[in-house]
Amino acid sequence: MVADRITFTQGGKIYALTKGQVVQSLLGVSPEPIRTHWVDINGTRYPVKQAFARATKLDRLDFATNQARNHLRSLGFVVGRDNAQAFDWEELVRERSTSREKPDRQ
């Protein structure tokens, strides 16, 4: 569900955030290199932690990437992973299931 405004508690303090505040906080800001997680803000991909820290004025060490992703997603932003850096879980599952198959005994 997309919200116009979210409230959340971080470090014992209550924060309120809107989509407009996020957009406004990034006007004229160049995106840093994306390591893995990104958020699309008006057609530009920013690292999730850069965008969330800028909008909330929180230190990046004070929140986890998954928290930022969830909050930004709930405001209606598209978030994703850089596939070049993302771990391929499906490939790991295929490898493990193949290696666990027992050879036919005769």
Secondary structure, 3 states (H helix, E strand, C coil): CCCCEEEEEECCEEEEEEHHHHHHHCCCCCCCCCCCEEEEECCEEEEHHHHHHHHHCCCHHHCCHHHHHHHHHHCCCEEEECCCCCCCHHHHHHHHHHHHCCCCCC
